[in-house]
Amino acid sequence: MQKKPLRMCLGCREMKFKSELVRVVKSPEGEVSVDEIGKKPGRGAYVCRNSECYKRVVKSKALSRAFHTAIPEDVTNALTAYINV
């Protein structure tokens, strides 16, 4: 039996299966993007596919703190489209 990896959502701070979350990644070059596949290299942060968690992440600027950089508007728009807020 294979264990499923757990990750913490930045919005609700709950541990959930990695497959239930959306991964945002900061590449080694410093580019921030939504990682649909979950395999891009770099530092990852996870958000639930829940609009309430997403709104909490945006309001608290949790992604900016996680990556120590400003999040470009196109990444926020892509994440919004991916979560279907």
C-alpha positions as CSV (number, residue, x, y, z in Angstrom):
1,M,0.0,0.0,0.0
2,Q,1.4,3.3,-1.1
3,K,1.1,6.4,1.1
4,K,-0.3,9.6,-0.5
5,P,1.6,12.7,0.2
6,L,0.0,15.4,2.4
7,R,0.5,19.1,2.0
8,M,-0.8,22.1,4.0
9,C,-3.1,24.6,2.4
10,L,-2.0,28.3,2.8
11,G,-5.6,29.4,3.3
12,C,-7.2,27.0,5.8
13,R,-3.9,25.6,7.1
14,E,-5.3,22.0,6.9
15,M,-3.3,19.0,5.8
16,K,-4.8,17.5,2.7
17,F,-3.8,15.1,0.0
18,K,-1.5,16.7,-2.6
19,S,-3.9,15.7,-5.4
20,E,-6.7,17.8,-3.8
21,L,-4.7,21.0,-3.9
22,V,-3.4,23.5,-6.5
23,R,0.4,24.0,-6.5
24,V,1.9,27.4,-7.1
25,V,5.7,27.2,-7.7
26,K,8.6,29.7,-7.6
27,S,11.2,28.4,-10.0
28,P,15.0,28.6,-9.3
29,E,15.1,31.6,-11.7
30,G,12.5,33.4,-9.5
31,E,9.5,33.0,-11.8
32,V,6.2,32.3,-10.0
33,S,3.5,30.3,-11.9
34,V,0.6,27.9,-11.4
35,D,1.8,24.3,-11.6
36,E,-1.0,22.2,-13.1
37,I,1.0,19.0,-13.3
38,G,2.7,19.3,-9.8
39,K,6.1,18.4,-11.1
40,K,7.8,21.7,-11.9
41,P,11.1,22.3,-10.1
42,G,11.2,24.9,-7.4
43,R,9.6,25.9,-4.1
44,G,5.9,25.0,-4.0
45,A,3.0,26.4,-2.1
46,Y,-0.5,24.8,-2.0
47,V,-4.0,26.2,-2.0
48,C,-7.3,24.3,-1.7
49,R,-9.6,24.2,-4.7
50,N,-12.1,26.1,-2.5
51,S,-13.0,29.7,-3.2
52,E,-13.0,30.6,0.5
53,C,-9.5,29.4,1.0
54,Y,-8.4,31.2,-2.2
55,K,-9.9,34.5,-1.0
56,R,-8.2,34.1,2.4
57,V,-4.8,33.5,0.6
58,V,-5.3,36.6,-1.5
59,K,-6.4,38.8,1.4
60,S,-3.6,37.7,3.7
61,K,-1.0,37.8,0.9
62,A,0.1,34.3,2.0
63,L,1.7,33.5,-1.4
64,S,3.9,36.6,-1.3
65,R,5.1,35.6,2.2
66,A,5.7,32.0,1.2
67,F,7.9,33.0,-1.7
68,H,9.3,36.3,-0.3
69,T,8.4,38.1,-3.5
70,A,5.5,40.0,-5.1
71,I,3.1,37.7,-7.0
72,P,2.4,38.9,-10.6
73,E,-1.2,39.7,-11.5
74,D,-1.1,37.1,-14.4
75,V,-0.4,34.3,-11.8
76,T,-3.3,35.5,-9.6
77,N,-5.5,35.5,-12.7
78,A,-4.4,32.0,-13.7
79,L,-5.0,30.7,-10.2
80,T,-8.4,32.3,-10.1
81,A,-9.3,30.6,-13.4
82,Y,-7.9,27.3,-12.2
83,I,-9.9,27.4,-8.9
84,N,-13.1,28.8,-10.6
85,V,-13.8,31.5,-8.1
